[in-house]
Amino acid sequence: MTVPAQQAMEHALAAGGRLVDLTRREPRGQGQVCRWELVVTLGQELEDRAAAAWIIADEIMKARTDLDDLGYRLWRENVLAGTKLTGHDYEHVLLHATPVFEADNDNGVTGYVGEWLWYLLTRDLPPEPGRSVEVLDPPKSAVNDGGPDGLVIHRVPGSELGFVFRLWEMKKVTGRTSTPAGTIRKAWKQINTEGARYMGQFSWGGRALAPDLRMFVGSMPRQWVERKESGNGGVSIALNATDTPATAFDISHNHFTTHTHPGALQGLVVAIDELENFAKDVRRYVWSAL
């Protein structure tokens, strides 16, 4: 990575400041049980790639520091200035960055960046007609946590329960030991067999929810095991642009069989030039002040 953080940030802001501003989204799979979207991200220019890496690094550290405003400010100001933290400031920021980015774990970091690609590309979509996003949380804080990857809850006035939800599984395809088709199949089978257990792993006790949403959330595990139409599944894969499939998700319904109502399945493919190197760029921005 040769683009300084300050320059990458300025380029990101000039493009709109969001990851979706650096992507092209294409609907695919018309006529399939599982429709999907292809998101082609990152232009050919080095600054476009750097801007996207900066956006993800900044969003990750904002989420990891959470209410620790000082920790986030120390990290961001020093990264943008190209300076290194020392003393207690170094120790302070290190505790937020270490759990994901310190270890020499390219595989884990690539998967983590893939989850953030899904989250940011989902969060910043234009609102859908007749529905609003009520719950969409950032990816979990650990690289290899075995729990559920993502959950979106939409408020849908006029629907049976007033809300619908979709449980998402995220995977990466590096081209060395996996293929898009095999990875998609594995992800659907995982939701099929582990979806009920995942529903039991979400924790809501400490969250402030509107009364109707609270009631809906409390019944989601039961909705899942009863195969209600309010519950749905999704699979997102991040891969190298050169591995982008022409067709995908066409037999997903053979592997996710617990929910069979229309719209129960949804897919997303995020294509990036040299995905693993891009994930390393994100890590370098995070780590550049440490």
Beta strands, then each sheet from edge to edge (+ up, - down):
strand 1: 23-28
strand 2: 35-41
strand 3: 132-136
strand 4: 150-155
strand 5: 163-173
strand 6: 231-240
strand 7: 265-272
sheet 1: 1+ 2- 7- 6- 5- 4+ 3-
end
